[in-house]
């Protein structure tokens, strides 16, 4: 079983599990600010669940690429939409600032 490390927690999940669902189920804050209540609930349209993913994850699909190509995201940044990402192996997740998680300052790292 893959292990996901985020916000000072490490937990197991099923291979192919949706990263957003895994993070939320384990009490990890996926959203910043108002996005905690105003988000697309995993449809891949708002872009507020963006995180940095290190490890084995699915490739970005067309929906994710389209959303990340729009401001404030930048397609060339190392961010992924957690709602569109499948866990394929061990992952280390970092969250950045800004409502869309597209800022330059870390909100939390894998260690905490």
Backbone as ProteinMPNN parsed JSONL, in Angstrom:
{"seq_chain_A": "XXXXXXXXXXXXXXXXXXXXXXXXXXXXXXXXXXXXXXXXXXXXXXXXXXXXXXXXXXXXXXXXXXXXXXXXXXXXXXXXXXXXXXXXXXXXXXXXXXXXXXXXXXXXXXXX", "coords_chain_A": {"N_chain_A": [[0.839, -1.184, 0.0], [0.543, 2.207, -0.822], [2.13, 5.007, 0.83], [1.248, 8.158, 2.121], [2.566, 11.273, 2.911], [1.905, 14.141, 4.652], [1.476, 17.346, 6.058], [2.647, 16.72, 8.543], [1.752, 14.162, 9.018], [1.607, 10.661, 8.345], [0.18, 8.237, 6.321], [-1.464, 5.255, 5.166], [-2.824, 4.306, 1.973], [-5.081, 3.153, -0.591], [-3.846, 1.842, -3.675], [-4.095, 3.878, -6.487], [-5.95, 5.549, -5.383], [-7.877, 8.579, -4.967], [-6.193, 11.545, -4.476], [-7.082, 13.941, -3.155], [-9.339, 13.04, -1.719], [-8.112, 11.175, -0.037], [-6.4, 12.819, 1.483], [-8.266, 14.55, 2.784], [-9.774, 12.649, 4.219], [-7.955, 11.942, 6.108], [-7.638, 14.089, 7.733], [-6.169, 16.265, 6.743], [-5.484, 19.606, 5.87], [-6.606, 20.662, 2.956], [-7.433, 22.943, 1.679], [-7.077, 26.547, 1.521], [-7.988, 29.413, 3.42], [-10.976, 31.027, 2.339], [-11.532, 29.065, 0.508], [-12.0, 26.741, 1.835], [-14.693, 26.518, 2.229], [-15.799, 27.372, -0.135], [-15.496, 25.79, -2.896], [-14.951, 23.488, -5.644], [-15.534, 20.922, -4.896], [-14.07, 18.711, -5.763], [-14.313, 18.499, -8.546], [-12.462, 19.515, -10.265], [-12.515, 22.048, -11.333], [-12.151, 24.465, -9.939], [-9.552, 24.752, -8.884], [-8.487, 25.128, -6.339], [-7.419, 23.196, -4.68], [-4.765, 22.768, -5.077], [-1.552, 21.335, -4.779], [1.897, 20.585, -4.031], [3.39, 17.748, -5.319], [5.405, 15.063, -4.555], [6.76, 12.138, -5.699], [5.233, 9.025, -6.744], [2.67, 9.519, -8.859], [-0.395, 9.825, -10.761], [-0.413, 10.93, -14.197], [-1.043, 14.299, -15.221], [-4.257, 15.056, -16.368], [-6.391, 16.226, -19.106], [-8.323, 18.008, -18.01], [-7.176, 18.919, -15.63], [-4.807, 20.081, -16.648], [-5.931, 22.105, -18.201], [-7.179, 23.734, -16.223], [-4.978, 24.462, -14.642], [-3.633, 26.014, -16.436], [-4.728, 28.461, -16.35], [-4.807, 31.733, -14.813], [-4.735, 32.096, -11.222], [-2.817, 30.154, -11.464], [0.1, 28.525, -12.852], [1.116, 26.721, -15.548], [3.643, 25.618, -15.738], [4.55, 25.289, -13.189], [5.327, 23.242, -10.314], [2.913, 22.081, -9.314], [-0.056, 20.268, -8.478], [-3.486, 19.422, -8.988], [-5.11, 18.191, -6.338], [-7.517, 16.862, -6.419], [-7.612, 15.726, -8.888], [-5.635, 13.909, -9.016], [-4.201, 10.72, -8.855], [-3.038, 8.349, -6.507], [-0.143, 6.571, -6.938], [2.008, 5.484, -5.743], [4.334, 5.935, -3.023], [3.942, 9.168, -1.6], [4.878, 12.599, -1.026], [3.565, 15.492, 0.231], [3.146, 18.98, -0.214], [1.745, 22.069, 0.764], [0.952, 25.283, -0.503], [0.678, 28.889, -0.079], [-2.062, 31.268, -0.569], [-5.358, 31.487, -1.969], [-5.739, 29.674, -4.023], [-3.652, 27.981, -3.628], [-1.398, 28.588, -5.0], [0.68, 30.204, -4.372], [3.972, 31.4, -3.279], [4.91, 30.784, -0.793], [5.237, 28.294, 1.667], [2.533, 26.676, 3.242], [2.17, 24.397, 4.713], [4.372, 21.61, 5.137], [5.501, 18.284, 4.196], [6.461, 17.359, 6.619], [5.156, 18.889, 8.505]], "CA_chain_A": [[0.0, 0.0, 0.0], [1.304, 3.458, -0.824], [2.05, 5.885, 1.986], [1.196, 9.579, 1.825], [3.036, 12.092, 4.018], [1.446, 15.518, 4.493], [1.104, 18.098, 7.26], [3.132, 16.024, 9.724], [1.083, 12.871, 9.169], [1.867, 9.646, 7.32], [-0.914, 7.27, 6.341], [-1.578, 4.351, 4.024], [-4.034, 4.402, 1.161], [-5.165, 2.196, -1.685], [-3.241, 2.192, -4.952], [-5.063, 4.48, -7.394], [-6.9, 6.384, -4.643], [-7.911, 9.995, -5.261], [-5.373, 12.214, -3.469], [-7.896, 14.862, -2.354], [-10.16, 12.259, -0.801], [-7.207, 10.586, 0.952], [-5.964, 13.885, 2.382], [-9.397, 14.98, 3.613], [-10.143, 11.553, 5.124], [-6.941, 11.843, 7.152], [-7.587, 15.341, 8.47], [-5.193, 17.204, 6.186], [-6.105, 20.818, 5.331], [-6.338, 20.769, 1.527], [-7.822, 24.272, 1.211], [-6.676, 27.744, 2.257], [-8.949, 30.506, 3.536], [-12.36, 30.863, 1.924], [-11.667, 27.855, -0.315], [-12.467, 25.644, 2.685], [-16.147, 26.41, 2.067], [-16.154, 27.67, -1.522], [-14.636, 25.039, -3.809], [-15.74, 22.683, -6.589], [-15.762, 19.607, -4.284], [-13.382, 17.638, -6.471], [-14.62, 18.425, -9.98], [-11.303, 19.96, -11.041], [-12.798, 23.312, -12.011], [-11.781, 25.677, -9.194], [-8.099, 24.81, -8.737], [-8.089, 25.522, -4.986], [-6.803, 22.07, -3.951], [-3.426, 22.579, -5.641], [-0.47, 20.973, -3.861], [3.108, 20.056, -4.654], [3.407, 16.299, -5.142], [6.679, 14.393, -4.808], [6.573, 10.697, -5.672], [4.55, 8.388, -7.861], [1.269, 9.906, -9.019], [-0.879, 9.782, -12.133], [-0.112, 12.082, -15.044], [-2.117, 15.294, -15.288], [-5.183, 14.904, -17.492], [-6.759, 17.454, -19.815], [-9.06, 18.92, -17.135], [-6.202, 19.54, -14.736], [-3.937, 20.949, -17.445], [-6.706, 23.287, -18.587], [-7.358, 24.611, -15.062], [-3.673, 24.982, -14.226], [-3.136, 26.963, -17.438], [-5.408, 29.738, -16.105], [-4.358, 32.424, -13.594], [-3.369, 32.459, -10.85], [-1.895, 29.031, -11.648], [1.038, 28.544, -13.969], [1.218, 25.322, -15.976], [5.01, 25.138, -15.58], [4.854, 25.098, -11.768], [5.274, 21.852, -9.857], [1.698, 21.892, -8.515], [-1.074, 19.37, -9.015], [-4.795, 19.5, -8.34], [-5.224, 16.926, -5.593], [-8.765, 16.19, -6.801], [-7.424, 15.082, -10.184], [-4.412, 13.117, -8.909], [-4.316, 9.377, -8.277], [-1.846, 7.898, -5.795], [0.405, 5.367, -7.569], [3.138, 5.068, -4.924], [4.536, 6.825, -1.881], [3.906, 10.588, -1.942], [5.127, 13.651, -0.035], [2.707, 16.586, -0.223], [3.376, 20.303, 0.362], [0.71, 23.047, 0.421], [1.439, 26.653, -0.576], [-0.283, 29.918, 0.301], [-3.006, 31.782, -1.559], [-6.615, 30.735, -2.021], [-5.591, 28.572, -4.975], [-2.448, 27.208, -3.33], [-0.451, 28.868, -6.075], [1.667, 31.163, -3.895], [5.374, 31.007, -3.18], [5.238, 30.446, 0.59], [4.656, 27.035, 2.121], [1.588, 26.714, 4.343], [2.67, 23.245, 5.46], [5.246, 20.698, 4.415], [5.202, 16.92, 4.603], [6.81, 17.17, 8.036], [4.269, 19.636, 9.401]], "C_chain_A": [[0.882, 1.244, 0.0], [1.114, 4.222, 0.485], [2.08, 7.328, 1.509], [1.64, 10.317, 3.083], [2.659, 13.538, 3.723], [1.107, 16.102, 5.854], [1.469, 17.356, 8.544], [2.496, 14.675, 9.984], [1.526, 11.941, 8.052], [0.794, 8.584, 7.446], [-0.901, 6.445, 5.067], [-2.847, 4.653, 3.252], [-3.981, 3.347, 0.064], [-4.437, 2.724, -2.924], [-4.341, 2.739, -5.871], [-6.087, 5.363, -6.703], [-6.781, 7.845, -5.071], [-7.195, 10.744, -4.132], [-6.187, 13.157, -2.589], [-8.707, 14.104, -1.316], [-9.31, 11.643, 0.305], [-6.777, 11.643, 1.96], [-7.088, 14.306, 3.32], [-9.78, 13.912, 4.632], [-9.165, 11.419, 6.287], [-6.694, 13.182, 7.855], [-6.556, 16.345, 8.001], [-5.944, 18.381, 5.563], [-5.713, 21.003, 3.866], [-6.546, 22.193, 1.029], [-7.312, 25.376, 2.12], [-7.835, 28.729, 2.303], [-10.363, 30.139, 3.136], [-12.588, 29.6, 1.101], [-12.117, 26.656, 0.51], [-13.967, 25.449, 2.552], [-16.593, 26.637, 0.632], [-15.142, 26.979, -2.431], [-15.523, 24.147, -4.673], [-15.985, 21.262, -6.101], [-15.209, 18.447, -5.122], [-13.668, 17.514, -7.948], [-13.463, 18.881, -10.871], [-11.495, 21.291, -11.724], [-12.319, 24.546, -11.265], [-10.277, 25.834, -9.032], [-7.605, 25.12, -7.345], [-7.4, 24.411, -4.201], [-5.392, 21.772, -4.45], [-2.391, 22.324, -4.549], [0.754, 20.576, -4.68], [3.164, 18.572, -4.315], [4.79, 15.772, -5.503], [6.435, 12.9, -4.67], [5.796, 10.22, -6.874], [3.06, 8.716, -7.871], [0.9, 9.826, -10.495], [-0.431, 11.033, -12.89], [-1.302, 13.036, -15.019], [-2.954, 15.066, -16.542], [-5.552, 16.246, -18.098], [-7.46, 18.464, -18.91], [-8.103, 19.669, -16.208], [-5.291, 20.492, -15.495], [-4.656, 22.229, -17.837], [-6.842, 24.25, -17.409], [-6.042, 25.23, -14.631], [-3.076, 25.941, -15.241], [-3.758, 28.346, -17.26], [-4.881, 30.39, -14.827], [-5.265, 32.107, -12.417], [-2.373, 31.313, -10.991], [-0.984, 29.273, -12.84], [1.323, 27.092, -14.316], [2.625, 24.769, -15.742], [5.431, 24.98, -14.117], [4.671, 23.644, -11.385], [4.083, 21.612, -8.928], [0.755, 20.954, -9.25], [-2.39, 19.676, -8.324], [-5.004, 18.164, -7.646], [-6.482, 16.163, -6.0], [-8.637, 15.432, -8.114], [-6.225, 14.131, -10.186], [-4.689, 11.777, -8.243], [-2.973, 8.985, -7.656], [-1.381, 6.579, -6.423], [1.602, 4.806, -6.808], [3.255, 6.036, -3.762], [4.612, 8.28, -2.341], [4.248, 11.446, -0.742], [4.441, 14.901, -0.579], [3.039, 17.867, 0.533], [2.276, 21.231, -0.131], [1.304, 24.448, 0.475], [0.305, 27.632, -0.291], [-1.132, 30.389, -0.879], [-4.239, 30.904, -1.604], [-6.495, 29.522, -2.936], [-4.371, 27.713, -4.691], [-1.353, 27.427, -4.343], [0.63, 29.854, -5.664], [3.065, 30.59, -3.823], [5.761, 30.538, -1.786], [4.517, 29.178, 1.021], [3.71, 27.281, 3.291], [1.933, 25.571, 5.29], [3.479, 22.361, 4.531], [4.87, 19.271, 4.792], [5.439, 16.708, 6.104], [5.887, 17.928, 8.976], [4.069, 20.985, 8.902]], "O_chain_A": [[1.859, 1.316, 0.745], [0.087, 4.103, 1.154], [2.841, 7.679, 0.607], [1.161, 10.033, 4.181], [3.035, 14.094, 2.691], [0.52, 15.428, 6.7], [0.706, 17.357, 9.51], [2.679, 14.1, 11.057], [1.791, 12.388, 6.936], [0.526, 8.086, 8.539], [-0.397, 6.877, 4.03], [-3.816, 5.182, 3.796], [-2.942, 2.728, -0.166], [-4.426, 3.929, -3.175], [-5.398, 2.123, -6.011], [-6.999, 5.877, -7.352], [-5.712, 8.292, -5.487], [-7.553, 10.593, -2.964], [-5.992, 13.165, -1.373], [-8.749, 14.499, -0.151], [-9.736, 11.592, 1.458], [-6.789, 11.39, 3.165], [-6.877, 14.408, 4.528], [-10.077, 14.231, 5.783], [-9.502, 10.852, 7.327], [-5.659, 13.374, 8.493], [-6.114, 17.189, 8.78], [-6.912, 18.191, 4.827], [-4.605, 21.452, 3.573], [-5.908, 22.61, 0.062], [-7.136, 25.181, 3.323], [-8.58, 28.864, 1.332], [-10.888, 29.096, 3.526], [-13.716, 29.117, 1.007], [-12.567, 25.657, -0.05], [-14.467, 24.34, 2.739], [-17.648, 26.151, 0.223], [-14.068, 27.515, -2.703], [-16.73, 24.069, -4.444], [-16.587, 20.467, -6.821], [-15.791, 17.364, -5.182], [-13.3, 16.509, -8.557], [-13.481, 18.661, -12.082], [-10.718, 21.642, -12.612], [-12.098, 25.584, -11.889], [-9.777, 26.959, -9.042], [-6.411, 25.357, -7.165], [-6.844, 24.679, -3.136], [-4.883, 20.665, -4.271], [-2.363, 23.011, -3.528], [0.652, 20.271, -5.868], [3.004, 18.188, -3.156], [5.288, 16.0, -6.606], [5.955, 12.444, -3.632], [5.706, 10.907, -7.892], [2.297, 8.26, -7.02], [1.769, 9.766, -11.364], [-0.113, 12.059, -12.288], [-2.439, 12.612, -14.817], [-2.419, 14.903, -17.639], [-5.075, 17.288, -17.647], [-7.213, 19.664, -19.031], [-8.206, 20.883, -16.029], [-5.031, 21.601, -15.027], [-4.069, 23.31, -17.81], [-6.643, 25.454, -17.572], [-6.0, 26.412, -14.288], [-2.098, 26.621, -14.933], [-3.365, 29.296, -17.937], [-4.545, 29.696, -13.867], [-6.458, 31.872, -12.61], [-1.197, 31.482, -10.668], [-1.258, 30.102, -13.708], [1.732, 26.318, -13.451], [2.781, 23.561, -15.565], [6.561, 24.575, -13.844], [3.947, 22.902, -12.049], [4.237, 21.005, -7.868], [0.769, 20.863, -10.477], [-2.398, 20.143, -7.185], [-5.068, 17.123, -8.301], [-6.504, 14.935, -5.93], [-9.472, 14.581, -8.418], [-5.844, 13.609, -11.234], [-5.332, 11.712, -7.195], [-1.912, 9.26, -8.217], [-2.122, 5.596, -6.44], [2.15, 3.77, -7.186], [2.37, 6.864, -3.544], [5.26, 8.591, -3.341], [3.958, 11.092, 0.401], [4.701, 15.321, -1.706], [3.195, 17.857, 1.754], [1.909, 21.192, -1.306], [2.067, 24.769, 1.386], [-0.867, 27.258, -0.266], [-0.941, 29.966, -2.019], [-4.17, 29.71, -1.309], [-7.075, 28.47, -2.665], [-4.085, 26.793, -5.457], [-0.485, 26.575, -4.534], [1.416, 30.297, -6.502], [3.32, 29.461, -4.242], [6.83, 29.953, -1.609], [3.324, 29.015, 0.765], [4.048, 28.01, 4.223], [1.981, 25.748, 6.507], [3.296, 22.364, 3.313], [3.994, 19.073, 5.634], [4.706, 15.971, 6.764], [5.853, 17.613, 10.166], [3.351, 21.772, 9.519]]}, "name": "protein", "num_of_chains": 1, "seq": "XXXXXXXXXXXXXXXXXXXXXXXXXXXXXXXXXXXXXXXXXXXXXXXXXXXXXXXXXXXXXXXXXXXXXXXXXXXXXXXXXXXXXXXXXXXXXXXXXXXXXXXXXXXXXXXX"}
